[in-house]
Amino acid sequence: MKKLRWVMDGGFWDLDISTPITVDGVARPVPDHPLPLGLSRGTKLSRPKQIDFLQRFMFVPFVPSYADDKANGGNGLALQRVIAFPFNENWFATVLGQFNIQKFVSSVKDSKFKHTEKLAWVKNIGSHLCDTSLYALGLCSEFFITPDDTLLVSSEKYGEKKKPRYKAVFQHKFPQHNLTVEAACPGLFTDKSSTYWDVPLLVEMDLASISSDSGASYHLCAHHHKGVPKQLDGDQTAHTHAALQPGLCVKSAFSIKKNLDIWRSKEGKLKMVQPFDVFLSDPHLSISGILGKLLLCQLWESVLIITLNLHVQNENVESSK
């Protein structure tokens, strides 16, 4: 059900998805496009911290990353390693290095056929290792300003003829809300055909109330695109999506949820015996109702589009026994 709910939300909200195309490992679906098949949702743990965890607790010296489609920014098989610098409790920095092993092996094989002498072929390996197009570097620094404020700054540089990438994410936790402000240059998007697009500048603000079982909740998201979008390492003359054009887009949702228990077991949850379904440990019969609205406002090149959608969910009977 979580995957189904994520796919439904991905058609409206801007959700992160995992990708091996970049060192950061995060992309976003093109607005109003269904999520591509085979992609998973981006984790809240950054890519450098994931690799650092594998190196420390699973003793993996190098973490492989594979992106097959070379026409769409893929570089084949690469190996990644992270060096972490935990300066203090409020500052954590990492350096992520990537080596394209597939491209290196291919270039060595090609040079072997050109140089018949073994000594010349061995000497040529050193020149291949000095090829900067085999390497990529990612710098990430996370600052814990206060217990409720976090600032993450990252940059990526590639040995190939690719533009560097920069990102800054600020997160603040209110008593009943979560605020996220993000800026990326460029911002990476992917459409339903798994084609990647670069937007020169992306600025986004997301404010959401903490979810609760009953009561009112709302979600407000605004993002601004600046610059002409271009296909990542592909056909630059291809038709771009209208949702990626320069402009401002504001999305909001408001809902009221009410739960009413008809019957609930007085014995409480089973602590010693855990059933296969966790909901079976708390037998109950309840009725829930949700009333909500969705509002979408898009401003592209002096064109204003407003969409209002009313969503009503009648009484649903939920039972577990």
N, C-alpha and C positions, 0 to 999 in steps of 0.2 A: 504493500500500500504506500510505503514511503516513496518508492520509485515512481508510482503512478501519480502521487501528489506532486512530486518534483517536476514531472513532465507537464502537468497541468499548469503549475505556477510558472514554468519556463516560457510559456506562451505569452505571459503578461509582464512578469517581473524580470529584472536583469540579474540572472543567476550565473555564478562562476562555474566553469566546467574545466576539467583537467585536459591537458594537451601536451604532447612531447615536442611540439614545434619550437618552443622557446625555453630558455633556461628557467624562467620563472614558473613555467608549467601551468599557466592559468589563461583562459580565454573566456569570451562571452558570446552567447548566441546573438545573431542579428535580431533586433526587436521585431516582434510580430511574426517570427519564423519558428516553426517547430524545431525542437532540439534534434541534432543529428544522432542517428543510431550509433551505438557503440561507444559513446562518450559518457563518462561518469561525472558526477558533480564534484566541483573543486572542494577540497577539504579546507577547514579553517586553519589547519596547520600549514605553514609555508613550506615550499619545496626544500629549501635548505635545511629546515628543522626535520623534515621527513628523512632526508639522507643522513643527517647527523644522528638521528635515532637508530637507523639501520647500522651505521658504523659502530656506534657505541654498544648497543645491546644485542645486536645480531651478528656482529663481527664480520660485516660485509665491507671489504676494502674499497670496492668500486660498485656503483649502482648503475645498471644498464638502462639506457633510454633508446627507444626505437621509434622512428618516424619514417614510413616507407615512401610516401608520395613525394618524390623530389621536385615534381612540377608545382607542388603546392607548399613549398617551404621545408619539406622533409630532408633530413640529412643521413638517413639510414641508421645504423647502430652506433651509439656513442656511449662512452663511459664517463660517469660523473663522480666527483669526490668533493667533500666539504671540509673546510678547516674552520672551526668555531673559535670565537674569542669572547668568552663570558667575562667581560671586564668587571662587572659587579652585578648586584641584584637588579639594578635599574637599566642596564645596558647590555645588549646581546648582539654581537656582530658575527657575520659569516662571510667566507669567501668560497664560492662554488666554481670549480674548474671542470670543463668538459673537453673530452678528447674524442674526435670522430675516428673510431677504430676502423670502420668499414671503408671510409675514404682513404685512410692510410694504407690498408692492405691492398686496395685496388691500385693505388699509385705505385706501390712496391712491385706488384705483379707486372704492371706495364713496363716498368723500368728493367725488370729481369729479362724480358724478351728483347729489349733494345740493347742491353749490355750482356754480351755472351760471357765475358770474363767474370768469374766469381768475385774477385777482389774489387773490381769496379762496381759490381752490384751491391756489395756490402758497404762500400764507401758512400754509395748513393742513398743508403737508408738514412744516414745522418742528415743529408740535405732535405729528405722528406720530412723528418721530424722537426726541421726548422720552418716548415711551411705554416704560416700563421692561419691559413684557412682551416686547419684542423682543430683549432682551439676556440673556446668561448669562455668568457669569464662573467660571473655574476657576483655583485657586491650587495649585501643586505645588512641593514642596521636597524634594530628595533629598540625603541626607548620606552620604558615604563615611567612616564612622567609622574603620574599619581596612581593610586590603586584603581582609579576609574578612567584614566586617560592613557592611551597607547599611540605611539607614532612609529610607523614603519616606512623606511626610505630604502629603495633598491634601485640598482642600475645594472644593465646588461650590455656587454660589448662582445662583438663577434669578429673573428679574424677574417671572415669573408666580407664581401662588399655589402654588408647589411648595416642599416642604421642602428645606432645604440638605442636602448630602451630605458626609460626612467619611470618610476612610480613612487607615489607617496600616499599613504593611507593613515588617516587619523580616526580613532575610535574613542567614543566617550559613552559611559554608562550612567544614565540618569536613574533615579529611583524606580521609575516605571517605564522608561524608554531607553532605546539604544540608538545612538547617532553614529553614522559612518560617513566620512568625507574622503573622497578618493580623486586623485589626479594622475593620469597616465599619458605619456608622450613617447610613442603613439599608443593608442588603445587597440587591442587585438580582438577581432570578432570572427565568428564562423557562421556560415549559413547552413541550410538543411542539406546541401550537397557536399558539406565538409570543405568548402572553399574558405580560405582565411583572408581577412581584409584588415588593413591598417588605417585607422583614423588618426590624423596628425595630433590631435589633442582631445582628450576626454576628461571632463570634470563631472563628478557625480556626488549627490548628497542623498542619504537614505536615513529616514527617521521612522522607527517602528516601535509601537508599544509592546510591552512584554505580554506574550500570549497567556491567557488564563482560561480556565474551564468555563467560566461564566462571566458575563459583563460585556462592556463595550471595548473595542480595540480598533486601531487604525494603523495605516501604513502609508507613508508619503515618500516618493522617490522622484528626484529630478536629475536629469543629466543633460549636459551641453556638449555638442560636437562642434569642432572647429577645424576647417581645412577640408580638402578634397580627399575622400577615401580612395585607397589604391589596393589592388590585389597583392597579397604577399608572395613575392617571387613568382609571379605568373603573368598572365596577359593583362597588361595595363590598359588595353583598349576595351576590356570587358565591361558590360553594363553594370553599374553600381546600384546597390539597393537604395531605395528612397529613404529608408529609415536610418541610413548612415550619412545622409547629407547634412551639411552644417545647419545647426538649429538647436532649439531647446525643446525638451520633452518632459512633461510632468505627469506622473501617475500617482493616483491615490486610491485608497480603499478604506471603507468604514463598515464595520459589522457589529451587530449586537447578538450575543449568544446567551441562551438561557437553558440550563439543565434542571430537570426535575426528577428526583428519585421517587419511583413508585414503590420499590422494595429493595432493600439492601440487607445482606446478612449481618446479624449482630455479633457473630463470632469473630469477625475481623479477618485479616489476611492470614493465609497459611504460611508460617515462617519456616517450619521444619521441613515441610514437603512442598517443593516447587514443581508445579505441573508444566507440561510442554508449553501451553499458552499461559502467559503471565496474567491475562485477564481472568482466567479461571480461579486464581487465588483470591479474588474478591467478587463473589457472586452478587449480582445486582440486576435490577430492571429499571431503566430510566427512559425519559423522553427528552429530546433536545430539539431546539429550534434556532435557526440562524436567519437573520435579516441583514442584508448588506448591499452596498453600492460600490461600483467601480467607476472612476473618472479618469479619462485619458485626454490630455491636452498637448498637441504637438504644433510647434511653430517652425516651419522650414521655409526659408527664403520668402518671408512675408506672407506665407500661407498658413492660416490658423485652422486647425482641425480639432474639434471637440467631440468626444464620444462618451456617452453616458449609458451605463449598463446597470440595470437593477436586477439583483440576484436575491431570490427568496427561496429559502429551504423550509418546507413545511415540517411539521412534526415528524420526527423519525424515532422509532422505537428501537432502543438498544438494550439488548439483554445478554446476560452471561450467567451461566449456572453450571 
